[in-house]
Amino acid sequence: MTTVAILGAGDLGGAVAQALAARDRVARVVLIDPVTTVAAGKALDIQQSGAVHAFHAKLTGTDDLSRAAGAAVCVLADRAGAPSMEWHGDEGLALVTRALPYIGDAPVVFAGTRPTELILRVACERGVPRQRLIGSAPEALTSAIRSMVALETRCSPDEVSLSVVGIPSAGFVVPWSEAAVGGYALDRVLTQAQLARLEARSAKLWPPGPFTLGLAAARVIEAIVQSARRSFSVLTLLDGEFAVRNRVGALPVLLAGLGIVDVRVPALNTRERVQLETALANS
């Protein structure tokens, strides 16, 4: 029975739990938060919606971190409260440190928009290998851009293939030179004016909201559990990609049970490489 443990029952944690349950690809979801009543209440609310959405996943809420034991994936979300806040800094590191003995070799998915410092600290200070540390937010951005391209080309988003690279807040770069629609290079389908318009609109899509982040995290989790064959744009610790080490950036990767199994570094043209170098310098 596949179990996913979500640390934090705030807006983001609830959105991840809802998306996972509605997609019905995992058997059990455990919401863990110091505020037990909120975690249990959200779990019960989502569980009761199963009759409407026709899913069978079991959801529970607790404040007991040991309930993460045996989870296939551990998700770091946000604490319950008003307003809810993503786990970060010393508090986030302490939470991950307490969870590590229970989750074993399970990958840790960081569902929020600002996990770069925490991913780096967990890797460097706790010795967790980079393949187990995955930030899912770039996939939310990728999906949004894919939808815009689909509207521009009048096709289904499933026919659009693209990725993002770069650093959150400092700037993401879309390798348009590698993007494709229905097997055709994007620059053969769209004019330069259309591409420029898409690029300008894409820069305004960050940061995504909790529901979009929740769905992106759910898709990444499913890819880990099911060993998906398509690539996902995620945050990971760079290890020589783009001549950068010990920095966190977005890259397209393949995912499986232990996390990242392959990194696919896109070939950037001169303009895209300058954009990426500028983003790295400003981060």
C-alpha positions as CSV (number, residue, x, y, z in Angstrom):
1,M,0.0,0.0,0.0
2,T,1.6,3.3,-1.2
3,T,1.7,6.0,1.5
4,V,2.6,9.6,1.1
5,A,3.4,11.7,4.2
6,I,2.8,15.5,4.0
7,L,4.5,17.6,6.7
8,G,2.3,20.6,7.2
9,A,-1.5,21.0,7.0
10,G,-1.6,24.6,5.8
11,D,-3.1,25.8,2.5
12,L,-0.3,24.1,0.5
13,G,-0.4,20.9,2.4
14,G,-4.1,20.6,2.0
15,A,-3.8,21.3,-1.7
16,V,-1.3,18.6,-2.1
17,A,-3.4,16.1,-0.2
18,Q,-6.5,17.1,-2.2
19,A,-4.7,16.7,-5.5
20,L,-3.2,13.3,-4.6
21,A,-6.5,12.0,-3.3
22,A,-8.5,13.2,-6.3
23,R,-6.1,11.6,-8.8
24,D,-6.4,8.3,-6.9
25,R,-2.9,7.1,-7.6
26,V,-1.8,6.4,-4.0
27,A,-3.5,4.4,-1.3
28,R,-2.9,6.5,1.8
29,V,-2.1,10.1,2.6
30,V,-1.0,11.2,6.1
31,L,-1.2,14.9,7.0
32,I,1.2,15.7,9.8
33,D,1.0,19.0,11.6
34,P,1.6,20.3,15.2
35,V,-2.0,21.5,15.1
36,T,-3.7,18.1,15.2
37,T,-7.2,19.4,14.9
38,V,-6.5,21.2,11.6
39,A,-4.6,18.2,10.1
40,A,-7.4,15.8,11.2
41,G,-10.1,18.2,10.0
42,K,-8.6,18.7,6.5
43,A,-8.0,14.9,6.1
44,L,-11.7,14.2,7.1
45,D,-13.0,16.9,4.8
46,I,-11.0,15.6,1.8
47,Q,-11.9,12.0,2.7
48,Q,-15.6,12.8,2.6
49,S,-15.3,14.4,-0.8
50,G,-14.3,10.9,-2.1
51,A,-18.0,10.1,-2.7
52,V,-18.2,13.0,-5.1
53,H,-14.8,12.7,-6.8
54,A,-14.9,8.9,-6.8
55,F,-11.5,8.2,-5.2
56,H,-10.6,5.5,-2.7
57,A,-7.5,6.9,-1.0
58,K,-7.5,6.9,2.8
59,L,-6.6,10.2,4.5
60,T,-5.6,10.7,8.1
61,G,-4.4,13.7,10.1
62,T,-2.1,13.7,13.1
63,D,0.7,15.5,15.0
64,D,2.8,12.3,15.3
65,L,5.8,12.5,13.1
66,S,6.4,8.8,13.5
67,R,3.4,8.2,11.2
68,A,5.6,9.1,8.3
69,A,7.4,5.7,8.8
70,G,7.1,3.6,5.7
71,A,6.0,6.4,3.4
72,A,7.1,6.1,-0.3
73,V,7.4,9.9,-0.5
74,C,7.7,12.6,2.2
75,V,6.4,16.1,1.2
76,L,7.5,19.3,2.9
77,A,4.6,21.8,2.7
78,D,3.5,24.5,5.1
79,R,2.4,24.7,8.7
80,A,-1.2,25.3,9.6
81,G,-2.1,28.8,10.8
82,A,-3.2,32.2,9.7
83,P,-1.5,32.8,7.5
84,S,0.1,29.4,6.6
85,M,3.8,29.6,5.9
86,E,6.1,27.3,4.0
87,W,8.6,25.4,6.2
88,H,12.0,27.1,5.8
89,G,15.1,28.1,7.6
90,D,16.2,26.5,10.9
91,E,12.6,25.4,11.7
92,G,12.3,23.6,8.3
93,L,15.7,22.0,8.7
94,A,14.8,20.8,12.2
95,L,11.6,19.3,10.9
96,V,13.3,17.4,8.1
97,T,16.0,16.3,10.6
98,R,13.4,14.8,12.9
99,A,11.6,13.1,10.0
100,L,14.7,11.5,8.4
101,P,14.9,8.5,10.8
102,Y,11.3,7.6,10.0
103,I,11.3,8.0,6.2
104,G,14.5,6.0,5.5
105,D,15.5,6.3,1.8
106,A,12.2,7.9,0.7
107,P,12.5,11.0,-1.5
108,V,11.6,14.4,0.0
109,V,9.5,16.6,-2.2
110,F,9.6,20.3,-1.4
111,A,6.2,21.6,-2.6
112,G,6.7,25.4,-2.0
113,T,8.2,28.2,-4.0
114,R,11.2,29.0,-1.8
115,P,12.9,25.7,-0.8
116,T,16.4,26.5,-2.4
117,E,18.2,27.3,0.9
118,L,16.6,24.4,2.7
119,I,17.4,21.9,0.0
120,L,21.0,23.0,0.1
121,R,21.2,22.8,3.9
122,V,19.6,19.3,4.0
123,A,22.1,18.1,1.4
124,C,25.2,19.7,3.0
125,E,24.4,19.6,6.7
126,R,22.5,16.3,6.9
127,G,24.2,14.4,4.0
128,V,21.0,13.5,2.1
129,P,22.0,12.7,-1.5
130,R,20.7,15.1,-4.1
131,Q,18.6,12.5,-5.9
132,R,16.3,12.3,-2.9
133,L,15.7,16.1,-2.7
134,I,13.2,17.4,-5.2
135,G,11.5,20.8,-5.5
136,S,8.3,20.4,-7.4
137,A,7.3,24.1,-8.0
138,P,9.0,24.5,-11.4
139,E,6.7,21.8,-12.8
140,A,3.8,24.2,-11.9
141,L,5.4,26.9,-14.0
142,T,6.2,24.4,-16.8
143,S,2.5,23.3,-16.9
144,A,1.3,26.9,-17.1
145,I,3.7,27.8,-19.9
146,R,2.7,24.6,-21.7
147,S,-1.0,25.7,-21.5
148,M,-0.2,29.1,-23.0
149,V,1.7,27.5,-25.9
150,A,-1.2,25.2,-26.5
151,L,-3.6,28.2,-26.7
152,E,-1.2,30.0,-29.1
153,T,-0.9,26.9,-31.3
154,R,-4.5,25.7,-30.9
155,C,-3.5,22.3,-29.7
156,S,-3.7,20.2,-26.6
157,P,-1.2,20.9,-23.8
158,D,-0.3,17.2,-24.0
159,E,1.3,17.9,-27.4
160,V,3.6,20.5,-26.1
161,S,7.1,19.6,-24.9
162,L,9.2,22.1,-23.0
163,S,11.1,22.6,-19.8
164,V,12.4,25.3,-17.6
165,V,15.9,25.8,-16.1
166,G,17.2,28.5,-13.7
167,I,16.8,29.8,-10.2
168,P,13.6,30.7,-8.3
169,S,13.1,34.5,-7.8
170,A,16.4,35.2,-9.8
171,G,14.8,34.0,-13.0
172,F,13.8,31.0,-15.0
173,V,14.8,30.3,-18.6
174,V,12.6,28.4,-21.0
175,P,14.8,26.7,-23.6
176,W,12.5,27.7,-26.5
177,S,15.1,26.3,-29.0
178,E,14.3,22.8,-27.7
179,A,10.6,23.2,-27.3
180,A,8.3,21.3,-29.6
181,V,4.6,21.0,-30.5
182,G,3.3,17.7,-31.9
183,G,6.8,16.7,-32.8
184,Y,7.6,19.9,-34.7
185,A,10.2,22.4,-33.4
186,L,8.3,25.4,-31.8
187,D,10.1,28.0,-33.9
188,R,8.7,26.2,-37.0
189,V,5.1,26.5,-35.6
190,L,5.2,30.0,-34.1
191,T,6.5,33.3,-35.4
192,Q,9.2,35.2,-33.5
193,A,6.6,37.8,-32.5
194,Q,4.5,35.0,-30.9
195,L,7.5,33.5,-29.1
196,A,8.5,37.0,-27.8
197,R,4.9,37.4,-26.5
198,L,5.0,34.0,-24.8
199,E,8.3,34.7,-23.2
200,A,7.1,38.0,-21.8
201,R,3.9,36.4,-20.4
202,S,5.9,33.5,-18.9
203,A,8.0,35.8,-16.8
204,K,4.8,36.9,-14.9
205,L,3.6,33.5,-14.0
206,W,5.9,33.1,-10.9
207,P,5.1,32.4,-8.1
208,P,2.1,30.0,-8.6
209,G,-0.7,29.7,-6.1
210,P,-1.2,26.8,-3.6
211,F,-3.6,24.9,-5.7
212,T,-1.3,24.9,-8.8
213,L,1.6,24.0,-6.5
214,G,-0.4,21.2,-5.0
215,L,-1.2,19.7,-8.3
216,A,2.4,20.0,-9.5
217,A,3.6,18.2,-6.4
218,A,1.0,15.5,-6.9
219,R,2.2,14.9,-10.4
220,V,5.8,14.7,-9.3
221,I,4.9,12.3,-6.5
222,E,3.0,10.1,-8.9
223,A,6.0,10.1,-11.2
224,I,8.2,8.9,-8.3
225,V,5.8,6.2,-7.3
226,Q,5.1,4.9,-10.8
227,S,8.6,5.5,-12.4
228,A,7.2,7.8,-15.1
229,R,8.9,7.8,-18.4
230,R,8.5,11.5,-19.2
231,S,10.7,14.3,-17.8
232,F,9.6,16.8,-15.1
233,S,11.1,20.2,-14.4
234,V,12.2,20.2,-10.7
235,L,14.5,21.9,-8.3
236,T,17.6,19.9,-7.6
237,L,21.2,20.4,-6.3
238,L,23.3,21.2,-9.3
239,D,26.4,19.0,-9.6
240,G,28.3,20.4,-12.6
241,E,25.4,21.2,-14.8
242,F,26.0,24.5,-16.5
243,A,29.4,24.5,-14.7
244,V,27.7,25.1,-11.4
245,R,28.0,23.1,-8.2
246,N,26.4,23.3,-4.7
247,R,23.7,25.5,-5.9
248,V,20.0,24.7,-6.3
249,G,18.4,25.1,-9.7
250,A,15.6,23.8,-12.0
251,L,16.4,21.1,-14.5
252,P,14.3,18.5,-16.4
253,V,14.8,15.0,-14.8
254,L,13.4,11.5,-14.9
255,L,11.9,10.2,-11.6
256,A,11.5,6.8,-10.0
257,G,11.2,5.2,-6.6
258,L,14.4,6.6,-5.0
259,G,14.0,10.1,-6.6
260,I,15.9,11.5,-9.5
261,V,17.4,8.8,-11.7
262,D,18.5,10.9,-14.7
263,V,19.2,14.6,-15.3
264,R,18.5,15.9,-18.8
265,V,20.5,19.0,-19.4
266,P,18.9,21.0,-22.3
267,A,21.1,22.5,-25.0
268,L,20.8,26.2,-24.7
269,N,21.4,28.7,-27.5
270,T,23.6,31.7,-26.9
271,R,20.8,34.0,-25.8
272,E,19.4,31.4,-23.4
273,R,22.8,30.7,-21.9
274,V,23.3,34.4,-21.3
275,Q,19.9,34.6,-19.6
276,L,20.8,31.6,-17.4
277,E,24.2,33.0,-16.4
278,T,22.5,36.3,-15.5
279,A,20.0,34.5,-13.3
280,L,22.8,32.5,-11.6
281,A,24.8,35.6,-11.0
282,N,21.8,37.4,-9.5
283,S,20.8,34.6,-7.2
